[in-house]
Each structure stands twice: as structure tokens, then as C-alpha cells.
Amino acid sequence: MKNDSKYLLPYFPLNLSVIEAFDFIEHPILLLEHDDLGNFYLSYLSSLDSESEFRIYVQLSKERLNDVLNNIISVYDTFTQAENNIIYLVNYDLDSGDVLKAYLMPSYEV
């Protein structure tokens, strides 16, 4: 996945809260989150170093979420075949939690 500057956002527009951690090994790997409007997002830890982490976010409907939870659709397909064809790639500072960079990309770029 290439962090192309043409997809760079001036700011990350979502205010997300974690609902559930599905995979957690020292750091949360796969999370279910929601925004202020109640929209669901899956987030996946894409990369991590000593100072920051990159997470990939995909919005999904309740139906799609149920399909993921019931193994009808894979997590991989959820990200690469997003319902709205977009994903967010967000770089967070590990100490402060602040967004360092955010990208809005076509899901086929995952």
C-alpha cells in the first residue's frame, strides 16, 4: 500500500470510539469502532514502530458487520472490497494519540 500524497487529507474527519477488540497482541490489531453518528468501522493495525502506528479503517453496514462476524465474508475482503469503495489510512502518534497524517483512498489500493 502506497501512501500517495494525492490521497492526503488536511485532517481526519472521524471521531471514533472502540466498541470491541477482536485481536489484541501487545497492541490492538483488529478493532470494531463507531463514529458519532453510529456508523461502524473496522480498523486494522497496518504497521507499528516505536513512535507511531498506521491503522486502516473501513466503514461497514450492520449487515456487512454481521457477515464478517459470521465468517460469510473475510476480514481481507471487507477491506479490499469496501461497500463504499474507500478506506482511511491513519498514522497516529503512540504517545499522544494524535493523528499525524490521514489518507482517504480507494479500497482497491489496500
C-alpha positions in Angstrom: 0.0 0.0 0.0 1.5 3.3 -1.1 0.9 6.5 0.9 0.2 8.7 -2.2 0.1 12.4 -1.4 -2.9 12.8 -3.7 -5.0 11.0 -1.1 -3.7 13.0 1.9 -6.4 14.7 3.9 -6.0 18.0 5.7 -7.4 16.4 8.8 -9.0 13.1 9.9 -12.8 13.8 9.9 -13.9 10.9 12.1 -14.3 10.9 15.9 -14.2 7.1 16.6 -14.8 5.1 19.8 -13.8 1.5 20.2 -16.7 -1.0 20.7 -14.7 -4.2 20.8 -11.2 -5.5 20.2 -11.2 -8.7 18.1 -7.5 -9.3 18.0 -5.0 -8.0 20.6 -1.4 -9.0 20.9 0.5 -6.3 22.9 -1.4 -3.7 20.7 -4.9 -3.8 19.4 -4.8 -5.4 15.9 -8.4 -5.6 14.8 -11.0 -3.3 16.3 -14.7 -2.5 15.8 -15.3 1.2 16.3 -18.2 3.6 15.7 -18.4 7.3 14.9 -20.6 10.0 16.5 -23.4 9.1 14.0 -23.3 5.4 14.9 -21.6 4.2 11.7 -19.5 1.1 12.2 -15.8 0.9 11.2 -13.3 -2.0 11.3 -9.8 -0.8 11.9 -6.7 -2.9 11.3 -3.2 -2.2 12.6 -1.2 -2.0 9.4 2.2 -1.1 10.8 3.8 -0.1 14.1 7.2 1.4 15.2 8.4 2.9 18.4 6.8 6.3 17.7 3.7 5.7 15.6 1.2 3.3 14.2 -0.7 3.1 10.9 -4.3 1.9 11.0 -6.6 1.1 8.1 -10.3 1.9 8.6 -13.3 0.7 6.5 -16.9 1.7 7.1 -19.4 -1.1 7.1 -23.1 -1.6 7.4 -24.8 -3.7 10.1 -25.4 -6.3 7.5 -21.8 -6.4 6.4 -20.6 -6.5 10.0 -22.9 -9.5 10.7 -21.4 -11.2 7.6 -17.9 -10.6 8.9 -18.8 -11.8 12.4 -20.4 -14.9 10.9 -17.4 -15.6 8.6 -19.5 -15.1 5.5 -17.1 -12.5 4.3 -13.4 -12.4 5.3 -11.7 -9.5 7.0 -9.4 -9.2 4.0 -12.4 -8.9 1.6 -14.0 -6.4 3.9 -11.1 -4.0 3.4 -10.3 -4.7 -0.2 -14.0 -4.7 -1.3 -15.3 -1.9 0.9 -19.0 -1.2 0.5 -18.4 2.5 -0.3 -15.1 1.7 -2.1 -13.0 3.8 0.2 -10.7 3.2 3.2 -8.9 5.6 5.5 -5.2 5.1 6.3 -4.3 7.0 9.5 -1.0 7.5 11.2 -1.2 8.1 15.0 1.5 9.2 17.4 1.8 6.5 20.0 2.5 8.8 23.0 -0.2 11.4 22.4 -2.7 9.5 20.2 -2.8 12.5 17.9 -3.3 12.0 14.2 -0.1 12.7 12.3 -1.4 12.0 8.8 -4.6 10.7 7.3 -5.4 9.5 3.8 -8.7 8.7 2.0 -8.0 6.0 -0.6 -9.8 3.7 -2.9 -10.2 0.3 -1.3 -8.6 -1.5 -4.2 -5.3 0.2 -3.1 -5.1 -1.9 0.0 
